[in-house]
Amino acid sequence: MLVIGELINGMYQNVKKAIQAKDKSAIQKLAKDQVAAGADVLDVNVGPASADPKAAMKWLVQSIREAVNAPLSIDSTKADVIEEGLKIAGKGSTINSTSADDERLNVLLPMAKKYDANVIALTMDKAGVPRDINKKAELALKIIASSMEHGVELEKIYIDPIVLPVNVAQEHCGELLEAIREFQVLCSPAPKTIVGLSNVSQRALERSLINRTYLVMAIANGLSAAIMDPLDKDLMDAMITAELILNKNIYCDSYLEAYRKK
């Protein structure tokens, strides 16, 4: 499973302070630590940390690139900020994210084509986040069709059914797992799926336990990737073990260590 490290985000106070102080060392340590812990990709989000998000995104990407070569997920609601990051992020970049609205798809999919980037696509539109699985599938199909029209390969698209917090939308958690299964039959080959894992435990007390339990359940239902905290060792161990039990890795007594070396 693809792990996207979530920790370089201006929503976090330590990252916000580092962006405002232009503290490269703090950002670079977060990048190195996440990669060392098993992150395949690093999410990069300026958040509310700067009045000039384009300049801040450029500084963040440059700072990270001085420390690690991992692919980057350029995360913003603003297309021009995403493009600023893509210009210098390099090979294997990801756009995070587009909705299913034509206005977003018609801007971000050509951008993905231009920079040969992956795309995280949310199953939501101007009407909001649908709870109905059929509506989620309808929006996923729209995203897939639009990607084909813009010449973006399906293997570069990650469909996000959008996790809601268990403490306010408990019934939604099981429905989202069903949506992940439903997405597998929308087309051939099946589209990849992704979740922002930490959303499920937002404002809950047992965050780590909720996250790792839900991740294992999602993996069992066909999840391809997650934006998550790779520094949570218990979470990473649960992911590795789930993939082992699903026969995605070969068993040995030291399988956790073997996975991390891989």
C-alpha positions in Angstrom: 0.0 0.0 0.0 1.2 3.5 -0.8 1.8 5.6 2.3 1.7 9.4 1.9 3.2 11.1 5.0 0.8 13.8 6.3 3.0 15.8 8.7 4.3 18.7 6.5 1.1 20.7 6.8 0.7 24.4 7.8 -2.3 23.4 9.9 0.1 21.9 12.4 1.5 24.6 14.7 5.1 23.3 14.5 5.0 23.5 10.7 3.3 26.9 10.7 6.0 28.3 12.9 8.7 26.8 10.7 7.2 28.3 7.5 6.8 31.7 9.1 10.4 31.6 10.5 11.8 30.0 7.3 13.3 27.3 9.5 14.5 24.7 6.9 15.9 22.4 9.5 12.5 21.7 11.1 10.9 20.9 7.7 13.8 18.8 6.6 13.7 16.8 9.8 10.0 16.0 9.3 10.8 15.0 5.7 13.7 12.7 6.7 11.8 11.2 9.7 8.7 10.3 7.6 10.8 8.7 4.8 12.8 6.8 7.4 9.6 5.5 9.0 8.2 4.2 5.7 6.5 7.0 3.8 6.6 6.5 0.0 5.4 10.1 -0.7 5.3 13.3 1.3 2.3 15.5 1.4 3.2 19.2 1.3 0.5 21.7 2.4 1.1 25.4 3.3 -2.3 25.7 5.0 -2.9 29.0 6.7 0.7 29.6 7.5 1.5 32.3 4.9 -0.2 35.3 3.3 1.7 34.3 0.1 1.0 30.6 -0.3 2.7 30.4 -3.7 6.0 31.6 -2.3 5.6 29.5 0.8 4.9 26.4 -1.3 8.0 27.0 -3.4 10.1 27.4 -0.3 8.7 24.2 1.3 9.4 22.1 -1.8 12.9 23.5 -2.2 13.6 22.9 1.4 12.4 19.3 1.2 14.3 18.6 -2.0 17.5 19.5 -0.3 16.9 16.7 2.2 15.1 13.8 0.5 14.2 12.6 -3.0 10.8 11.1 -2.2 7.9 12.0 -4.5 5.8 14.9 -3.2 2.0 15.3 -3.0 1.3 19.0 -3.6 -1.7 19.8 -1.5 -3.8 23.0 -1.9 -7.3 24.2 -2.7 -5.7 26.7 -5.1 -4.6 25.6 -8.6 -1.9 28.2 -8.9 -0.3 27.1 -5.6 -0.3 23.5 -6.8 1.3 24.4 -10.0 4.0 26.4 -8.2 4.9 23.2 -6.3 4.7 20.9 -9.3 7.2 23.1 -11.3 10.0 22.1 -9.0 8.8 18.9 -7.2 10.0 16.6 -9.9 9.2 13.0 -11.0 6.3 11.1 -9.4 4.5 14.2 -8.1 0.8 14.1 -7.1 -1.9 16.8 -7.2 -3.9 16.8 -4.0 -6.7 17.3 -4.9 -9.5 17.8 -7.3 -13.2 17.5 -6.7 -15.6 16.1 -9.3 -16.7 19.6 -10.4 -16.0 20.5 -14.0 -14.3 23.7 -13.0 -11.6 21.8 -11.0 -11.3 18.9 -13.4 -10.8 21.1 -16.4 -7.9 22.9 -14.7 -6.2 20.2 -12.7 -6.4 17.3 -15.1 -4.6 19.2 -17.9 -2.0 20.2 -15.2 -1.5 16.6 -14.3 -1.0 15.8 -18.0 1.5 18.7 -18.3 3.6 17.6 -15.3 3.0 13.8 -15.6 1.5 13.9 -12.1 -0.8 11.6 -10.2 -4.2 13.0 -9.1 -6.1 12.5 -5.9 -9.8 13.0 -6.8 -12.5 13.5 -4.1 -16.0 12.1 -4.6 -17.6 15.4 -3.9 -19.0 18.3 -5.9 -20.6 21.7 -5.2 -23.5 19.9 -3.4 -21.0 18.7 -0.8 -19.9 15.2 0.4 -22.6 12.6 -0.6 -23.4 9.9 2.0 -25.1 7.7 -0.7 -22.8 5.1 -2.1 -24.5 5.3 -5.5 -23.8 9.0 -5.7 -20.2 8.4 -4.7 -19.9 5.9 -7.5 -21.5 8.3 -9.9 -18.9 11.0 -9.1 -16.1 8.5 -9.3 -17.2 7.5 -12.8 -17.3 11.2 -13.8 -13.8 11.6 -12.6 -12.6 8.5 -14.5 -14.3 9.6 -17.7 -12.9 13.2 -17.4 -9.4 11.8 -16.8 -9.7 9.7 -20.0 -10.9 12.8 -22.0 -7.9 14.8 -20.8 -5.4 12.0 -21.6 -4.5 11.2 -18.0 -3.9 7.5 -17.5 -6.2 5.8 -15.1 -3.3 4.3 -13.1 -2.5 7.9 -12.1 -5.9 8.6 -10.5 -6.6 7.9 -6.9 -10.3 8.1 -6.0 -11.0 9.4 -2.5 -14.4 8.5 -1.0 -13.8 11.0 1.8 -13.6 9.8 5.4 -15.7 11.6 8.0 -15.0 11.6 11.7 -16.4 8.6 13.6 -17.6 10.8 16.5 -20.0 12.7 14.3 -20.7 10.4 11.4 -20.4 6.9 12.8 -22.7 5.2 10.3 -20.6 6.7 7.4 -17.5 4.7 8.3 -18.9 1.3 7.3 -20.5 2.8 4.2 -17.2 4.2 3.1 -15.7 0.7 3.2 -18.5 -0.5 1.0 -17.8 2.4 -1.4 -14.1 1.3 -1.6 -15.4 -2.2 -2.6 -17.9 -0.7 -5.1 -15.2 1.3 -6.8 -13.3 -1.9 -7.7 -16.0 -2.8 -10.3 -16.4 0.6 -11.9 -13.9 -0.1 -14.7 -11.1 -2.4 -15.7 -8.5 -2.1 -14.5 -10.0 -1.1 -11.1 -9.3 2.5 -10.1 -6.9 3.1 -7.2 -8.4 4.3 -3.9 -7.1 6.6 -1.2 -8.3 8.0 2.2 -7.2 10.8 4.4 -6.9 8.4 7.3 -6.6 10.8 10.3 -10.0 12.3 9.5 -11.7 9.2 10.9 -10.4 10.0 14.4 -10.6 13.8 14.4 -11.4 15.1 17.9 -11.7 11.5 19.2 -9.7 10.4 22.3 -8.3 7.1 21.1 -6.9 8.5 17.8 -4.1 6.0 17.1 -6.3 3.0 17.9 -9.2 4.2 15.7 -6.8 5.1 12.9 -5.0 1.7 12.8 -8.2 -0.3 13.2 -9.9 1.6 10.3 -6.8 1.3 8.2 -6.7 -2.5 8.5 -10.4 -2.7 7.7 -9.9 -0.4 4.6 -7.0 -2.4 3.4 -9.1 -5.6 3.6 -11.7 -3.9 1.5 -9.2 -3.0 -1.3 -7.7 0.4 -0.3 -4.7 1.3 -2.4 -3.2 4.3 -0.5 -3.6 6.5 2.6 -2.5 9.9 3.7 -1.4 9.1 7.3 1.2 9.6 10.0 4.1 7.3 9.3 5.7 8.2 12.6 2.9 6.2 14.4 4.8 2.9 14.7 1.7 1.0 15.8 -0.2 2.2 12.8 2.6 1.3 10.4 3.0 -2.2 12.0 -0.8 -2.7 11.6 -0.6 -1.8 7.9 2.4 -4.1 7.3 0.7 -7.0 9.2 -2.6 -6.5 7.3 -0.8 -6.8 4.0 1.1 -9.8 5.2 -2.2 -11.6 6.1 -3.6 -10.7 2.7 -0.6 -12.5 1.1 0.9 -9.3 -0.3 4.2 -10.0 1.3 6.1 -13.2 2.1 6.0 -14.3 5.8 9.2 -14.5 7.9 9.5 -14.2 11.7 11.1 -10.8 11.2 8.6 -9.6 8.7 8.3 -6.1 10.2 12.0 -5.5 10.0 12.1 -7.1 6.5 9.3 -4.8 5.3 11.1 -1.7 6.6 14.4 -2.7 5.0 12.5 -3.1 1.7 
